[in-house]
Amino acid sequence: MPEKIAVLGAGMHPWGKWGRNFVEYGLAAARDAMADAGVEWSEIQMVSGADTIRNGYPGFVSGATFAQALGWSGARVSSVYAACAAGATAINAARAQILAGLCDVALVVGADTTPKGFFAPVGGDRKDDPDWLRFHLMGATNPTYFALYARRRMELYGATEADFAAVKVKNSRHGLNNPYARYRKEVTADEVLASPMVADPLRLLEICATSDGGAALVLSSMEFARARGVTSPVTIDAVSTVTPRFPNTVIEMPNFSTDSGVSAAVVGLPSFRDSIATAAYEEAGIGPEDVSVAEVYDLSAALELDWYENIGLCKEGEAEKLLRDGDTTIGGRVPVNPSGGLSCFGEAIPAQAIAQVCELTWQLRGQADGRQVDGATVGVTVNQGLFGHGSSVIVSK
Amino acid sequence: MATKTTVPAVEGWFNLATPSTDGGQEQPPALLGSRCTTCGTFAFPKETFFCRNPECDSTAFDEVPLSRRGTIWSYTDARYQPPPPYVPADPYEPFAIVAVELADEKMVVMGQVVAGVDVADLRIGMDVELVVDTLYEDDENEYVVWKWAPVNA
């Protein structure tokens, strides 16, 4: 097992549709994280940026962009792009340098500014880019893929429209008091089920919006934390950044097809989404039974149910029961998305996986006012980036 | 009105139906995939320089027509107009989308469903077959793409 690293500070800029430069959100989050850590910018030895392709070149090299905004200091710098998994990949870039002894304290930042409506591919005539082609040839948006999974869940496990609505109702309650959430309004199941159908069987209120936002973490070696008098910090115990295993037989965004299973065994092979958190649990030396709180990537209300099973909170086909029994509601056995999740945030792609860790940090410190999971000691995040980037982080205190 | 030229919306991903040269049956359209000459792994769209199978380092692939029939793995629709580069009809017409399991290739392939079939007509496990149909048109050309149609619908 790798050593743990400390989460010294967490900071976020509120999610919304602010329409400003993404650097502004990242900068605000970074300053909050450093203030929370009690670490000065001049002390930061490495800046790890989670990239966004949506904001042009400064977004492609976000590490340098945020470093410049904070004032050039000669720190080590890294910029990574892994779509929705970019935040976890940026965390892991900083963690690897800390564990290798190349630096003691690092700043991880991700931020995005998004246009209204469906996410669209990069512009131009890009006939060799599957992400461009799926829009052009099929009109397949992101909710198309979410809906294929949702329909499959209904068929295989008897999920109902009421179950999907119940996930949204739960998350809307969770996010009510979260000052960083974009949507802080309680919704009823009737309101969810009266919202327009976007991609059958998913309705508008069950699909995550696209948002502006920024999140940041200050990470350090345990030795650095102790030297600062932080004797019992929240720690990052594992970061999973796995790819799928061949053959991946579940259709994945933005692909036109799955792998072909003719030349390799499919039976017994864990699905990609199952394998993501499994790798994190193995690295941390724990199991899903040890988890007290989870932040999962609810791109749709239905996908949250898939994640319950994928991260081992229940067996396959039992997610609806877990939800209906209230186990994943704050106050239940293992609350999921106490932040309100993407349901209350909308997705700010490079910031989102970092925001998941910010939330769990506050949960484990007992600082999640109005949405606190009592006695939380171990948290897990899970997420997945386009084309095959797994992302899962385990934190404990 | 002059007849428009039929143009595939993407080159080399599918065959149009081809009339037989000897008076026999028309050859129906098909998706064009690749099959690894070493391990038999299929891919769509075609792979040309690597095999996805980690046990295989082949660089040789045959272009093969994929099964024209399959069963629905899952389905949905697009109630709202997708953003560009999708070229919508004016006015916009919602359409269904399916993910289809091909038994011989052991893979799932997506595609739009032909006009006039909506989600209420679809079921997981239903048999569908491949057709080539209009995706969009301009003044000179009709751009076509593969779509799926319920068998015997």
Interface residues (C-beta under 8 A of the other chain):
Chain A: G117 F118 A120 P121 D125 R126 K127 P130 W132 L133 R134 F135 H136 L137 M138 G139 A140 T141 P143 T144 A147 L148 Y149 A150 R151 R152 E155 P196 M197 V198 A199 D200 P201 L202 F246 P247 T249 V250 I251 N255 F256 S257 T258 D259 S260 G261 V262 S263 A264 V266
Chain B: A9 V10 C36 C39 G40 T41 F42 A43 F44 P45 R52 N53 P54 E55 C56 W73 S74 Y75 T76 D77 A78 R79 Y80 P82 P83 P84 P85 Y86 V87 P88 F95 I97 A99 E105 K106 M107 V108 V109 M110 G111 Q112 V119 I124 L135 V145
